[in-house]
Every structure is written in C-alpha cells, then in structure tokens.
Amino acid sequence: MTGGGTGIGLAITRALVQAGAHVTIVGRDLARLDKVRSELANVSTLQADLAVKTERERLVAEVSSQDRPLDLLINNAGIMQYFALADDRALDRLDTELALDLHAPIHLTTALLPHLLARPEAAIVNITTGLIYAPFGNTPGYSAAKAGLHGFTRSLRWQVRNTNLKVVELMPPAVDTNMTRRYDGSKTDAASIAKALMQGLANGVDEVRPGQTKALYAMSRLAPAFIFRALNKAVDKTPLD
Ligand SMILES: NC(=O)c1ccc[n+]([C@@H]2O[C@H](COP(=O)([O-])OP(=O)(O)OC[C@H]3O[C@@H](n4cnc5c(N)ncnc54)[C@H](OP(=O)(O)O)[C@@H]3O)[C@@H](O)[C@H]2O)c1
C-alpha cells in the first residue's frame, strides 16, 4: 500500500487489516508510518520516496525478497498541486507530480506483475479520481497524471484478462484528507471510500465510483462541457500554490 500512513491509504489499510490481511505501508515519513504500525496489528513499514526511480527500484527489490507473498498492490500515494502553467516553476512541479502520480504506479505495477501473476488470486488497485471525468484546470499535472493512469489501468486490465489478476480502479470524489485541506467544497470521509473499495473487491467490480463520483460520471456522459465548466467555476476560488 503506497501512502498508507495517512488519508485514504490509511483508511484502506485499516479495512484490510480488519479483513485479515498483512499490509506493508510505504511513504517518505517513517515516523508516521511507524506510528500506524504501533497502532495496528499486521502492518509493516517501508520508507521510500516514490517520485525517485532508484527508490522505487529499491522498494521493488525489498518487496520481491520478502518471504511473505504479494497478493495485492495498491497504488495510492499521490500529490495534487494547484499551479499556473505560466509559473516559472511549472516544469519542475510537473516533473515531480508526474513522477509520483503516474510513473510510480506504472513502474511498481510493471515490476511487480510477475509476482502477482504467479499467485492463485491477486489484485492491483490503482487510485485515480472522479476528476478523470471532468479535470480541474488549475491542477494540470494531477489531471494529466490521473487521466494517464486511467488509460494505463484499462490497458493492463485488457492484457491480464485471461489470468487470475484482477485490475481495479478506485475513483474517489472529494475526501477529507491532507490533500484537500485548502478545498472548501463538500468532502466525504476516508473510511467510506475504504468501505466502497472493499465492497468493490468483494463483488469483482472493475471501476469503483463512490459517492459523488457516480453523479460526476453520469453528468460527464450527459453534458460533458457543462459539468467541466460548472466544476471548474466552483473550484476557481481555491488559491494556487
Ligand atoms: N482526497 C481526495 O479528495 C482524493 C480524491 C480523489 C483521489 N484521491 C487520491 O487518493 C490518493 C491518496 O490521497 P489522500 O487524499 O489520502 O492524500 P494524503 O493524505 O495527502 O496522502 C498522500 C500519501 O502519499 C504519500 N506520498 C506523498 N508523496 C510521496 C512520495 N514522494 N513518495 C512516497 N509516498 C508519498 C504520503 O506519505 P508521505 O508524506 O509519508 O510520503 C501520504 O501518505 C491519491 O492518489 C489521491 O490522488 C484523493
């Protein structure tokens, strides 16, 4: 579970532990990960900055050498930056955001695929966003990364369709976590997103669209230009980073 120390990742970690799983949580802040480990049974921690390729390679090597088999990979770690593309730092920001939100899940998925395919039953969960249906104009790196991950997830699902590997995409709506602390619209709680994912996994659902994502999905089919404009007008007040 990447980014398992906070927010949605932590809520899913709790749900998985409750269901009997052993979960290895990954992030940069080892103290925070260790705090979770001390509070929950059956949790291990691994520190890695997933925006850095060599750190991802080290993580894959460590996971691959563990005695415990890997049945489930959850690509959850992510950042979302509000910035203008005309900003001087825009290119650096895009690099970091694409590295973490797009390259990291693609890298981990591809490198760990042989382990997952060797299991009698396994799953990969990629966490994108309801915003793949109507992207925010002021989060251009995030929008690009999540749309890219959505496409990659569909390609992957196609390639492994005749195997025991299930490929699931979780598309949360606005959730009350560190990531959305400056967004003042309505937000749901992370525990309800974890519950929706657990139900989706149990029911064999490919794309899990909790709460408002379901409505956003429907609106994006019925009136895509309207919903894009309405959503962006509503969040345009959120200050840029
Ligand atoms: N909150 C929402 O409204 C919402 C909506 C749709 C989708 N999502 C998606 O849900 C996922 C989780 O987000 P969240 O809302 O739970 O936010 P969050 O609480 O900020 O969690 C992000 C996690 O990613 C980890 N992370 C950040 N940079 C990292 C790096 N370079 N290397 C390794 N780990 C890193 C963080 O741990 P460290 O700081 O310890 O590294 C943290 O645990 C993201 O993919 C996000 O796009 C969120």
The ligand as a Gaussian input file, in Angstrom:
#p B3LYP/6-31G(d) Opt

LIG

0 1
 N       -8.536000      13.432000      -1.007000
 C       -9.247000      13.450000      -2.124000
 O      -10.214000      14.234000      -2.260000
 C       -8.935000      12.494000      -3.247000
 C       -9.881000      12.397000      -4.291000
 C       -9.598000      11.533000      -5.347000
 C       -8.427000      10.793000      -5.363000
 N       -7.539000      10.915000      -4.326000
 C       -6.316000      10.117000      -4.409000
 O       -6.179000       9.340000      -3.240000
 C       -4.795000       9.083000      -3.013000
 C       -4.471000       9.366000      -1.549000
 O       -4.656000      10.746000      -1.297000
 P       -5.151000      11.306000       0.115000
 O       -6.308000      12.176000      -0.161000
 O       -5.271000      10.218000       1.096000
 O       -3.956000      12.311000       0.461000
 P       -2.839000      12.321000       1.588000
 O       -3.433000      12.090000       2.933000
 O       -2.080000      13.556000       1.339000
 O       -1.961000      11.029000       1.262000
 C       -0.944000      11.012000       0.314000
 C        0.023000       9.921000       0.716000
 O        1.003000       9.819000      -0.310000
 C        2.270000       9.710000       0.314000
 N        3.279000      10.340000      -0.531000
 C        3.300000      11.621000      -0.973000
 N        4.406000      11.855000      -1.680000
 C        5.105000      10.693000      -1.680000
 C        6.341000      10.302000      -2.235000
 N        7.093000      11.157000      -2.952000
 N        6.759000       9.030000      -2.034000
 C        6.014000       8.166000      -1.305000
 N        4.828000       8.473000      -0.773000
 C        4.394000       9.726000      -0.942000
 C        2.162000      10.459000       1.630000
 O        3.076000       9.929000       2.593000
 P        4.476000      10.659000       2.947000
 O        4.173000      12.119000       3.091000
 O        4.916000       9.985000       4.205000
 O        5.387000      10.360000       1.812000
 C        0.725000      10.206000       2.029000
 O        0.609000       9.095000       2.886000
 C       -4.028000       9.956000      -4.017000
 O       -3.615000       9.188000      -5.105000
 C       -5.074000      10.959000      -4.464000
 O       -4.833000      11.442000      -5.752000
 C       -7.768000      11.751000      -3.281000

